[in-house]
Amino acid sequence: MTEQEAGVVATLSELGIAFTRYQHPPVATGDEAAQHWAGIDATHCKNLFLRNQKGTRHYLVVLTATKKADLRAVAEQIGDGKLSFASPERMMTHLGLTPGSVSPFGLINDREHAVRVVLDRDFQQATRLAFHPNINTATFTVAAADFKKFLDACGNPVQHVTV
């Protein structure tokens, strides 16, 4: 188990959140991961780490893996200007993660709560959600209610949008 994954396990344990772990080869995209998710009963997620045009605000946009994000529509709903993908350096600074491993679990590394979380409204219908545990060689599933508990514990601003 890597240090990144161990941090996620420790945080979930402290919060009393049960999870199921699935091992798989390294995957960087939802398309690559889809073949490994076949037997996992959960809503699989795509995580986008974005910044506003000035680079003064950062967003973790979480949506179902099968959707394509219209960044202009997301920006309008959250009340910010043009959004673009943040650099790997910004990702490391704010979430302690590298490209291909982006996950809401990276919020455990955002001590200043600077990253704003933007969730697809469709998650309100989900019962279980699946995310990388800050590495791309495993997937954790958690109950949707426990994911909300995790987000509440992290303390980052959270808003819902229609993707």
C-alpha positions as CSV (number, residue, x, y, z in Angstrom):
1,M,0.0,0.0,0.0
2,T,1.4,3.4,-1.0
3,E,1.7,6.3,1.4
4,Q,-1.1,8.1,-0.5
5,E,-3.5,5.2,-0.2
6,A,-2.6,4.7,3.5
7,G,-3.6,8.3,4.2
8,V,-7.0,7.7,2.7
9,V,-7.4,4.5,4.6
10,A,-6.5,6.3,7.9
11,T,-8.9,9.1,7.2
12,L,-11.8,6.9,6.3
13,S,-11.1,4.7,9.4
14,E,-11.0,7.8,11.7
15,L,-14.4,8.9,10.3
16,G,-15.8,5.4,10.7
17,I,-16.4,5.1,6.9
18,A,-16.5,1.5,5.5
19,F,-15.1,1.0,2.1
20,T,-14.4,-1.8,-0.4
21,R,-11.0,-1.9,-2.2
22,Y,-10.5,-3.2,-5.7
23,Q,-7.0,-3.6,-7.2
24,H,-6.4,-3.1,-10.9
25,P,-3.6,-2.1,-13.3
26,P,-2.7,1.6,-13.5
27,V,-5.4,3.6,-15.3
28,A,-5.4,7.3,-16.1
29,T,-8.9,7.8,-17.6
30,G,-12.4,6.5,-17.1
31,D,-12.2,4.9,-20.5
32,E,-9.1,2.9,-19.5
33,A,-10.7,2.0,-16.1
34,A,-14.1,0.9,-17.5
35,Q,-13.0,-2.7,-18.2
36,H,-11.8,-3.1,-14.6
37,W,-15.0,-1.6,-13.2
38,A,-17.3,-4.2,-14.8
39,G,-18.0,-6.1,-11.6
40,I,-18.0,-3.1,-9.2
41,D,-21.5,-2.1,-8.2
42,A,-21.1,1.7,-7.8
43,T,-21.4,5.0,-9.6
44,H,-18.0,5.5,-11.1
45,C,-16.7,9.0,-11.1
46,K,-14.6,11.3,-13.3
47,N,-12.6,14.0,-11.4
48,L,-11.4,17.2,-13.0
49,F,-9.0,19.6,-11.3
50,L,-9.6,23.0,-12.8
51,R,-8.7,26.6,-12.2
52,N,-10.3,29.9,-13.1
53,Q,-8.8,32.1,-15.7
54,K,-6.8,34.2,-13.2
55,G,-5.5,31.1,-11.4
56,T,-6.9,32.4,-8.1
57,R,-9.5,29.7,-7.5
58,H,-9.2,25.9,-7.9
59,Y,-12.1,23.5,-8.4
60,L,-12.4,19.7,-8.1
61,V,-15.3,18.9,-10.4
62,V,-16.7,15.4,-9.8
63,L,-19.2,13.8,-12.3
64,T,-20.2,10.4,-13.4
65,A,-17.5,8.8,-15.5
66,T,-19.7,8.5,-18.6
67,K,-20.4,12.2,-18.8
68,K,-18.5,14.9,-20.7
69,A,-18.1,18.1,-18.8
70,D,-19.1,21.4,-20.5
71,L,-16.7,23.6,-18.7
72,R,-18.4,26.8,-19.9
73,A,-21.8,25.6,-18.4
74,V,-20.0,24.5,-15.2
75,A,-18.4,28.0,-14.9
76,E,-21.7,29.7,-15.4
77,Q,-23.4,27.6,-12.7
78,I,-20.6,28.3,-10.1
79,G,-20.4,31.9,-11.0
80,D,-16.8,32.0,-12.2
81,G,-15.2,33.0,-15.5
82,K,-13.5,30.7,-17.9
83,L,-12.3,27.4,-16.4
84,S,-9.4,25.4,-17.7
85,F,-7.4,22.4,-16.5
86,A,-4.9,23.2,-13.8
87,S,-1.3,22.3,-14.2
88,P,0.3,19.2,-12.6
89,E,2.2,21.5,-10.3
90,R,-1.0,23.2,-9.1
91,M,-2.5,19.7,-8.6
92,M,0.5,18.7,-6.5
93,T,0.4,21.9,-4.5
94,H,-3.3,21.8,-3.6
95,L,-4.2,18.1,-3.6
96,G,-0.8,16.3,-3.3
97,L,-1.8,14.3,-6.4
98,T,-0.4,13.6,-9.8
99,P,-2.3,13.5,-13.1
100,G,-4.3,10.2,-13.5
101,S,-4.8,9.9,-9.7
102,V,-7.2,12.8,-9.1
103,S,-9.8,12.0,-6.5
104,P,-11.9,13.7,-3.9
105,F,-9.8,11.8,-1.4
106,G,-7.0,14.3,-2.3
107,L,-8.9,16.8,-0.2
108,I,-7.2,15.3,2.8
109,N,-4.0,17.1,1.6
110,D,-5.8,20.5,1.2
111,R,-5.2,21.8,4.7
112,E,-6.3,25.4,3.8
113,H,-9.5,24.1,2.2
114,A,-8.7,26.2,-0.9
115,V,-10.1,23.8,-3.4
116,R,-13.8,24.2,-4.1
117,V,-15.7,21.0,-4.7
118,V,-18.3,20.9,-7.5
119,L,-20.5,17.8,-7.6
120,D,-22.8,16.6,-10.4
121,R,-26.4,16.7,-9.1
122,D,-26.9,13.2,-10.4
123,F,-24.9,11.9,-7.4
124,Q,-28.0,12.6,-5.3
125,Q,-29.5,9.5,-6.8
126,A,-26.4,7.3,-6.2
127,T,-26.1,4.8,-3.4
128,R,-22.4,3.9,-3.7
129,L,-19.6,5.9,-5.3
130,A,-16.2,4.8,-6.6
131,F,-13.0,6.8,-6.5
132,H,-9.2,6.2,-6.7
133,P,-7.6,6.3,-3.2
134,N,-5.1,8.9,-4.5
135,I,-3.4,6.3,-6.7
136,N,-4.6,4.9,-10.0
137,T,-4.0,1.2,-9.2
138,A,-7.0,0.8,-7.0
139,T,-10.6,1.8,-6.6
140,F,-12.5,2.3,-3.4
141,T,-16.3,2.3,-3.1
142,V,-18.1,4.1,-0.3
143,A,-21.8,4.6,0.5
144,A,-23.0,8.0,-0.9
145,A,-24.0,9.1,2.6
146,D,-20.4,8.3,3.8
147,F,-19.0,10.3,0.9
148,K,-21.0,13.3,2.1
149,K,-19.7,12.6,5.7
150,F,-16.1,12.6,4.2
151,L,-16.7,15.9,2.4
152,D,-18.2,17.5,5.5
153,A,-15.1,16.4,7.5
154,C,-12.7,17.9,4.9
155,G,-14.3,21.3,5.2
156,N,-14.0,22.4,1.6
157,P,-16.8,24.5,0.1
158,V,-19.1,22.2,-1.9
159,Q,-21.7,23.1,-4.5
160,H,-23.9,21.1,-6.9
161,V,-24.3,21.7,-10.6
162,T,-26.1,20.0,-13.5
163,V,-23.5,18.5,-15.8
